[in-house]
C-alpha cells in the first residue's frame, strides 16, 4: 500500500499547529469560602450548580484545575462552639460540600481543597468563649483559637481516607498528616505545581512543602492556603490559630515563598475581602498574592455564589482574573474583582516544552531536509 508523500511543508505546518495549540490560554478556577452556601438547601444548591457549571464548561474555558480555598463548611466537625459531640455532628453541611465537589470526579479536571479554620473539629473554641459570639476584631484581636484537629474534614476530603484522588492523574501526593497535598497539572502545555496547605501553615507543613518544591525544581508553583493575603482575622502579622509552630502570613512569606523563585502566586480566603497585590521576592521577581472571600456577600440575602476564573494567556504575557456567578450568569465589575496580572512565563520559567508529537514531526522534517 502506498501512502501520500509527506512533504516538508506538511511537516512544518503540522508542527507549528501543535506548537500553537500548546500556547492556548487555560483557566484555573478559584472557589472561595463556601461556608454560608452550605448552611441552607438553597445555598448548597448554588454550590452544586457552580461545580456543575465547571463540569459542563471545562472544554469551553480550557479549565485545567479547580482550587477550593478552605472554609468549605461553617460549623466544622461538631457544630457550633461549646456544643458537645457527637449530638450536633455537622453532617448536613459536609454532605452538601462533598456532593458539590464530587461532581468534578467524573471530569478530567483536577481539583483540591484545604483545611481552613472552619474545618476544625471544634470551631473557634477557646477558654471563656460564649457560643455564637464574635471575639476577633481589628481593635481587639483577642486570643488565637487553639487548633482542635481536622479529623472530620479527613473523612470527607482527606487524600488517604477518601477515594476522591484515586485515578486523578494530577494528584501528586500528601503529607503524613493526611491534610496537606500537592498536584501537578498541565496548563497550556506547561506543567504547574500546586500546593494546598492548611490554615496558618504550621512548621511541619512548611518543611513538607519545601521538600515538594525541591523535588520539582524550576516548575511554576501556585500555593493555596486559607489565610495569607488580607488584613482581617489574623494576617498579615498574626496567625489565626494558637499553638506551637503556627505561622502568620509574614512568616509564611519569609519561610516558604520569597526564597523560592518558582512560586509566583498565592491564593487564599478567610478575611471577607477581595484584595490582591504584587510583591517582590528575593530574586526580584513578582509574586501575586490574592484573597477572594465572598462569603459575606452570600449573607446579605441574595445568594450569589461568586467564583474566580484565572485565565493564563501565556502568548500575551498576562493572567486575566475575572469573578463570575454561574447563578446570576454575570461577571462582577470593579478593580477588586476584574484585573490583569502581567507575567512573562517564557522569560521566568523558560519556553513551553515541545509537545512529544511536535518534536517527532520536527525531527522528521530535519531528516526529510537532509535527504533532499
C-alpha positions as CSV (number, residue, x, y, z in Angstrom):
1,X,0.0,0.0,0.0
2,X,1.3,3.5,-0.9
3,X,0.8,6.4,1.4
4,X,0.8,10.0,0.2
5,X,4.2,11.7,0.3
6,X,4.8,13.7,3.4
7,X,6.3,17.0,2.3
8,X,8.4,19.4,4.3
9,X,5.5,21.9,4.1
10,X,3.1,19.4,5.6
11,X,5.5,18.6,8.4
12,X,6.2,22.3,9.1
13,X,2.6,23.4,9.2
14,X,1.6,20.5,11.4
15,X,4.4,21.1,13.9
16,X,3.6,24.8,14.0
17,X,-0.1,24.0,14.6
18,X,0.8,21.7,17.5
19,X,3.1,24.3,19.0
20,X,0.4,26.9,18.7
21,X,-2.1,24.6,20.3
22,X,0.2,24.2,23.3
23,X,0.0,28.0,23.8
24,X,-3.8,28.2,24.1
25,X,-5.0,30.1,27.2
26,X,-6.2,27.9,30.0
27,X,-8.2,28.5,33.2
28,X,-7.7,27.9,36.9
29,X,-11.0,28.1,38.8
30,X,-10.8,29.5,42.4
31,X,-13.6,28.6,44.8
32,X,-13.5,30.8,47.9
33,X,-15.2,30.3,51.3
34,X,-18.4,28.4,50.8
35,X,-19.3,28.3,54.5
36,X,-22.5,30.3,54.0
37,X,-23.7,28.4,51.0
38,X,-23.7,25.0,52.7
39,X,-25.8,26.2,55.7
40,X,-29.0,26.1,53.6
41,X,-30.5,23.9,51.0
42,X,-30.7,26.8,48.6
43,X,-27.1,27.8,49.2
44,X,-26.0,24.2,48.9
45,X,-27.7,24.1,45.5
46,X,-25.8,27.2,44.4
47,X,-22.5,25.5,45.3
48,X,-23.6,22.3,43.5
49,X,-24.6,24.4,40.4
50,X,-21.3,26.2,40.4
51,X,-19.4,22.9,40.2
52,X,-21.9,21.6,37.6
53,X,-21.1,24.7,35.6
54,X,-17.4,23.7,35.7
55,X,-18.3,20.2,34.7
56,X,-20.4,21.5,31.8
57,X,-18.0,24.1,30.5
58,X,-14.4,22.9,31.2
59,X,-13.8,22.5,27.5
60,X,-15.2,25.9,26.7
61,X,-12.8,27.6,29.1
62,X,-10.0,25.1,28.9
63,X,-10.2,24.6,32.7
64,X,-7.3,22.6,34.0
65,X,-7.8,22.7,37.7
66,X,-10.2,23.9,40.5
67,X,-8.8,25.0,43.8
68,X,-11.1,25.4,46.9
69,X,-9.6,27.7,49.4
70,X,-10.9,26.5,52.7
71,X,-13.9,27.2,55.0
72,X,-15.9,24.8,52.8
73,X,-18.3,24.4,55.8
74,X,-19.3,26.8,58.6
75,X,-19.6,24.7,61.7
76,X,-16.7,22.4,61.5
77,X,-16.8,18.8,62.6
78,X,-19.2,19.0,65.5
79,X,-21.3,22.1,65.1
80,X,-21.2,25.5,66.9
81,X,-18.7,26.3,69.6
82,X,-19.5,24.9,73.0
83,X,-21.8,22.2,71.9
84,X,-20.9,18.6,72.7
85,X,-20.1,15.9,70.1
86,X,-21.5,13.8,68.6
87,X,-25.1,15.1,69.1
88,X,-24.5,18.1,66.8
89,X,-22.3,16.4,64.2
90,X,-22.4,18.8,61.3
91,X,-23.1,16.1,58.7
92,X,-25.5,18.1,56.5
93,X,-23.1,20.9,55.7
94,X,-20.3,18.3,55.0
95,X,-22.6,16.3,52.7
96,X,-23.6,19.4,50.7
97,X,-19.9,20.4,50.2
98,X,-18.9,16.8,49.3
99,X,-21.7,16.4,46.8
100,X,-20.7,19.6,45.1
101,X,-17.0,18.9,44.8
102,X,-17.7,15.3,43.8
103,X,-19.2,16.4,40.6
104,X,-15.7,17.0,39.3
105,X,-14.7,13.4,39.9
106,X,-16.5,12.5,36.7
107,X,-14.5,15.0,34.6
108,X,-10.8,15.2,33.6
109,X,-10.5,18.4,35.6
110,X,-8.2,18.1,38.7
111,X,-9.3,19.7,42.0
112,X,-8.1,20.1,45.5
113,X,-9.4,21.6,48.7
114,X,-7.7,22.5,52.0
115,X,-8.4,22.8,55.7
116,X,-9.3,26.3,57.0
117,X,-10.3,27.3,60.5
118,X,-14.0,26.3,59.9
119,X,-12.9,22.8,59.1
120,X,-11.6,22.3,62.6
121,X,-13.3,19.6,64.6
122,X,-14.3,22.3,67.1
123,X,-14.6,25.8,65.5
124,X,-13.3,28.9,67.4
125,X,-13.3,27.2,70.8
126,X,-11.2,28.9,73.4
127,X,-11.5,29.4,77.1
128,X,-14.3,31.8,78.0
129,X,-15.8,31.9,74.5
130,X,-19.6,32.3,74.5
131,X,-21.1,30.2,71.7
132,X,-22.0,32.3,68.8
133,X,-20.1,35.4,70.0
134,X,-17.7,37.4,67.9
135,X,-14.3,37.5,69.5
136,X,-11.9,38.9,66.9
137,X,-11.8,42.5,65.7
138,X,-9.1,44.8,64.4
139,X,-9.3,46.8,67.6
140,X,-9.2,43.7,69.9
141,X,-7.7,40.8,68.1
142,X,-8.4,38.5,71.0
143,X,-6.8,35.2,71.9
144,X,-6.0,33.0,69.0
145,X,-8.0,29.8,68.7
146,X,-6.3,26.6,69.7
147,X,-6.3,24.1,66.9
148,X,-8.5,21.0,67.5
149,X,-7.7,18.9,64.5
150,X,-9.3,18.1,61.2
151,X,-10.5,14.5,61.7
152,X,-14.0,15.1,60.3
153,X,-12.6,17.0,57.3
154,X,-10.4,14.0,56.6
155,X,-13.4,11.7,56.4
156,X,-14.8,13.8,53.5
157,X,-11.7,15.2,51.8
158,X,-8.6,13.5,53.3
159,X,-6.5,12.1,50.4
160,X,-5.7,8.9,52.3
161,X,-9.2,8.3,53.7
162,X,-11.4,9.1,50.7
163,X,-11.5,8.0,47.1
164,X,-11.5,11.5,45.6
165,X,-8.0,11.3,44.3
166,X,-8.0,7.7,43.2
167,X,-7.2,7.8,39.5
168,X,-6.7,11.6,39.4
169,X,-3.7,12.0,37.3
170,X,-3.0,15.4,38.6
171,X,-2.7,14.3,42.2
172,X,0.9,14.2,43.3
173,X,0.9,13.2,47.0
174,X,0.0,14.1,50.6
175,X,1.9,14.8,53.7
176,X,1.8,12.3,56.6
177,X,-0.8,14.4,58.3
178,X,-3.4,13.5,55.5
179,X,-4.2,17.2,55.2
180,X,-1.6,18.9,53.0
181,X,-1.5,17.9,49.4
182,X,0.2,18.7,46.1
183,X,-0.8,18.4,42.4
184,X,1.0,18.7,39.1
185,X,-1.1,19.5,36.1
186,X,-0.8,20.7,32.5
187,X,-1.8,24.3,31.6
188,X,-1.2,25.4,28.0
189,X,1.5,22.8,27.5
190,X,3.4,23.8,30.7
191,X,3.4,21.8,33.9
192,X,2.4,23.6,37.1
193,X,3.0,22.5,40.7
194,X,0.1,23.4,43.0
195,X,0.3,23.1,46.8
196,X,-2.8,23.0,49.1
197,X,-1.7,23.8,52.7
198,X,-3.7,24.1,55.9
199,X,-4.6,27.3,57.7
200,X,-1.6,29.1,59.3
201,X,0.7,26.7,57.7
202,X,2.5,25.0,60.7
203,X,6.2,24.4,60.8
204,X,6.0,20.7,59.8
205,X,3.8,21.6,56.8
206,X,6.2,24.3,55.7
207,X,9.0,21.7,55.8
208,X,6.9,19.3,53.8
209,X,6.0,21.9,51.2
210,X,9.7,22.8,50.8
211,X,10.5,19.2,50.2
212,X,7.9,19.1,47.4
213,X,9.2,22.2,45.8
214,X,12.8,20.9,46.0
215,X,11.5,17.7,44.2
216,X,10.1,19.9,41.4
217,X,12.9,22.4,40.7
218,X,12.0,25.3,38.5
219,X,8.4,24.3,38.0
220,X,5.9,27.2,38.1
221,X,4.3,26.9,41.5
222,X,1.0,28.1,43.0
223,X,0.2,27.9,46.7
224,X,-3.3,27.7,48.0
225,X,-3.7,28.3,51.8
226,X,-6.6,29.6,53.7
227,X,-5.0,32.6,55.5
228,X,-2.5,34.7,53.7
229,X,-3.4,37.9,51.8
230,X,-5.7,40.4,53.6
231,X,-6.0,42.5,56.7
232,X,-8.6,40.9,59.0
233,X,-8.8,37.9,61.3
234,X,-5.0,37.4,61.6
235,X,-3.0,38.5,58.6
236,X,-0.5,39.8,58.0
237,X,1.1,39.8,61.4
238,X,-0.7,37.1,63.3
239,X,-1.7,33.5,62.8
240,X,-5.4,32.9,63.3
241,X,-4.8,29.7,65.4
242,X,-2.7,29.4,68.5
243,X,-0.3,26.6,69.4
244,X,3.3,25.9,68.7
245,X,4.6,26.2,65.2
246,X,1.7,28.2,63.7
247,X,2.7,30.9,61.3
248,X,1.5,34.3,60.2
249,X,1.3,35.4,56.6
250,X,4.5,37.4,57.1
251,X,6.3,34.3,58.5
252,X,5.0,32.1,55.6
253,X,6.3,34.6,53.2
254,X,9.7,34.6,54.8
255,X,10.0,30.9,55.3
256,X,8.4,29.5,52.1
257,X,7.7,32.0,49.4
258,X,10.2,34.8,49.0
259,X,13.2,32.4,48.7
260,X,11.5,30.0,46.2
261,X,11.5,31.9,43.0
262,X,9.3,29.4,41.2
263,X,6.4,30.4,43.5
264,X,4.6,33.1,41.5
265,X,1.1,33.0,43.0
266,X,-0.5,32.6,46.5
267,X,-4.3,32.2,46.8
268,X,-6.4,32.4,49.9
269,X,-9.7,33.3,51.6
270,X,-10.8,33.8,55.2
271,X,-10.7,37.6,55.6
272,X,-14.0,38.5,54.0
273,X,-12.2,40.6,51.4
274,X,-11.3,40.7,47.7
275,X,-7.8,42.1,47.5
276,X,-4.6,41.5,45.5
277,X,-1.1,42.8,45.4
278,X,2.1,42.1,43.7
279,X,5.1,41.5,45.9
280,X,8.8,41.2,45.0
281,X,10.7,38.0,46.1
282,X,14.3,37.6,46.9
283,X,15.2,37.1,43.2
284,X,13.5,40.4,42.2
285,X,10.5,38.7,40.6
286,X,6.8,39.2,41.1
287,X,4.6,37.1,43.3
288,X,0.9,37.6,43.0
289,X,-0.9,37.3,46.4
290,X,-4.7,37.2,46.2
291,X,-7.6,36.8,48.6
292,X,-11.1,36.0,47.4
293,X,-13.7,35.6,50.1
294,X,-17.3,36.5,49.0
295,X,-19.0,34.7,52.0
296,X,-20.3,37.9,53.4
297,X,-22.0,38.7,50.1
298,X,-24.0,35.5,50.5
299,X,-25.1,36.6,53.9
300,X,-27.0,39.6,52.6
301,X,-30.0,37.6,51.4
302,X,-29.2,37.1,47.7
303,X,-27.1,34.0,47.3
304,X,-24.7,34.9,44.5
305,X,-22.0,32.2,44.6
306,X,-19.1,34.1,43.1
307,X,-16.1,32.1,41.8
308,X,-12.9,33.2,40.2
309,X,-11.6,32.5,36.7
310,X,-7.9,32.9,36.3
311,X,-7.2,32.7,32.6
312,X,-3.5,32.2,31.8
313,X,-2.7,33.8,28.5
314,X,1.0,33.0,28.1
315,X,1.2,34.2,24.5
316,X,0.2,37.7,25.6
317,X,2.1,37.6,28.9
318,X,-0.9,38.1,31.2
319,X,-3.2,36.3,33.6
320,X,-6.8,37.7,33.2
321,X,-8.7,37.5,36.5
322,X,-12.5,37.6,36.4
323,X,-15.2,37.0,39.0
324,X,-18.2,35.1,37.8
325,X,-21.5,34.0,39.2
326,X,-22.9,30.9,37.3
327,X,-26.2,31.5,39.3
328,X,-26.6,35.1,38.0
329,X,-24.8,34.5,34.7
330,X,-22.8,37.7,35.1
331,X,-19.3,38.9,35.7
332,X,-18.6,41.2,38.6
333,X,-17.2,44.6,37.8
334,X,-14.7,46.7,39.7
335,X,-10.9,46.6,40.0
336,X,-11.1,44.3,43.1
337,X,-12.9,41.7,41.1
338,X,-11.6,42.1,37.5
339,X,-7.9,42.7,36.9
340,X,-4.9,41.6,34.9
341,X,-1.6,40.3,36.2
342,X,1.3,40.7,33.7
343,X,3.9,37.9,33.7
344,X,6.3,36.7,31.1
345,X,6.3,32.9,31.7
346,X,8.9,32.2,29.0
347,X,11.4,34.7,30.5
348,X,10.9,33.5,34.0
349,X,10.4,29.7,33.5
350,X,11.8,29.1,30.0
351,X,9.9,28.2,26.8
352,X,6.9,25.8,26.9
353,X,8.3,22.3,26.4
354,X,7.9,21.0,22.9
355,X,5.0,18.5,22.7
356,X,6.2,15.0,22.0
357,X,4.3,14.8,18.8
358,X,5.6,18.1,17.6
359,X,9.2,17.1,18.5
360,X,8.8,13.9,16.4
361,X,7.4,16.0,13.4
362,X,10.3,18.4,13.6
363,X,12.8,15.5,13.7
364,X,11.1,14.1,10.7
365,X,11.3,17.5,9.0
366,X,15.0,17.7,9.7
367,X,15.5,14.1,8.3
368,X,13.5,15.0,5.2
369,X,15.6,18.1,4.5
370,X,18.8,16.2,4.9
371,X,17.6,13.7,2.3
372,X,16.7,16.3,-0.3
